[in-house]
Every structure is written in structure tokens, then in C-alpha cells.
Amino acid sequence: MQVLGLVLAFGNFMNGGNRSRGQADGFALDILPKLKDVKSSDNMHSLLSYIVSYYLKHFDEDAGKDTCVYPLPEPQDLFQASQMKFEDFEKDLRKLRKDLN
């Protein structure tokens, strides 16, 4: 939740006051994979790396300590998630909604 809050805050800051686009409050989830493509003026850092470093510096009390935990998904879980078809997911959601009603 805090990372998404940072994406929102930095995105709003970057888009705020732009004459052609105006103030943009919020973002769509499809922007998340594109964070790595937004580069700094020296082209050395991405917005994604900045958000991660900001989070570690300001929100993660255990960053850099032995107690630090970086939960990474299992490779098999990533593979299974990549194979999921959104049509099937939407179908399952519709069925769940119907069952709940």
C-alpha cells in the first residue's frame, strides 16, 4: 500500500502543473510496468529504482539489517501467474458474484 502511495505521489508531482495535461490525480494499474522506462535526466536511474530506494530509506525500518525480509515469489508462482488468462479470471469473478447474490 505504501509503494502504491509513492507511485501516486510521485506521478502526481511529475504531472502536476503541466499546461497540456493539467493536474492528474491517480493512475491506472497498466502504468506499473512502465515505471522502469521513465528515466532521470542523466538516464542513470529509473522512476522504479527511485521509488524502491525512497521506500527503503523512509519506510522500511529493517532496511540494511539482518532482520530485513524481502519476500520474493517462488519462480513457479510467477510462471503460473504469467499463464493466467484474464478471460478465465473474469469468468470466475462473474460466477463468484452470481453465487454471492
C-alpha positions in Angstrom: 0.0 0.0 0.0 2.9 2.4 0.8 4.6 1.7 -2.5 1.4 2.4 -4.5 1.1 5.6 -2.4 4.6 6.6 -3.5 3.7 5.8 -7.2 0.7 8.0 -6.8 2.5 10.9 -5.1 5.5 10.9 -7.5 3.2 10.6 -10.5 1.0 13.4 -9.4 4.1 15.6 -8.7 5.5 14.8 -12.1 2.2 15.5 -13.9 1.1 18.5 -11.8 1.0 21.9 -13.3 1.7 20.7 -16.8 -0.1 23.1 -19.2 -1.1 20.5 -21.7 -2.2 17.8 -19.3 -3.2 19.6 -16.2 -3.2 18.0 -12.8 -3.5 14.2 -13.0 -4.7 12.7 -9.7 -4.3 8.9 -9.8 -3.0 6.3 -12.1 -4.1 3.1 -13.9 -2.5 -0.2 -13.0 -1.2 -0.6 -16.5 1.4 2.2 -15.7 3.2 0.0 -13.2 5.3 -2.0 -15.7 6.3 1.3 -17.4 7.9 2.8 -14.2 11.2 1.3 -15.3 11.0 3.2 -18.6 10.8 6.7 -17.0 14.4 7.8 -16.7 16.2 10.5 -14.9 17.7 13.5 -16.8 21.1 11.8 -16.7 19.5 8.5 -17.9 21.2 6.6 -15.0 18.1 5.9 -12.8 14.5 4.9 -13.5 11.4 6.0 -11.6 11.1 2.4 -10.3 14.6 2.4 -8.8 13.9 5.8 -7.2 10.6 4.6 -5.7 12.3 1.5 -4.3 15.2 3.4 -2.8 12.9 6.1 -1.4 10.7 3.3 0.2 13.8 1.6 1.7 15.1 4.8 3.1 11.8 6.2 4.5 9.5 3.3 5.2 11.5 0.1 5.8 12.8 0.2 9.3 14.8 -3.0 8.8 16.5 -2.0 5.6 20.1 -2.9 5.6 19.8 -5.0 8.8 19.9 -8.8 9.3 16.2 -8.7 10.2 15.3 -7.3 6.7 13.0 -9.6 4.8 12.4 -9.3 1.0 9.6 -11.6 0.2 10.1 -12.8 -3.3 7.6 -15.0 -5.0 8.6 -18.6 -6.0 9.6 -18.9 -9.6 6.8 -21.5 -10.2 4.3 -19.0 -8.8 5.5 -16.4 -11.3 5.2 -18.8 -14.1 1.7 -19.8 -13.1 0.6 -16.2 -12.9 2.0 -15.4 -16.3 0.0 -18.3 -17.8 -3.3 -17.0 -16.4 -5.9 -15.9 -19.0 -7.8 -12.8 -17.9 -11.0 -14.1 -19.7 -11.0 -17.1 -17.3 -10.4 -14.9 -14.4 -13.3 -12.6 -15.3 -15.5 -15.7 -15.8 -14.6 -16.9 -12.3 -15.3 -13.5 -10.8 -18.7 -13.3 -12.5 -19.5 -16.8 -11.2 -18.5 -15.8 -7.7 -20.6 -12.6 -7.9 -23.6 -14.7 -9.0 -23.0 -17.2 -6.2 -22.8 -14.4 -3.6 -26.0 -12.8 -4.8 
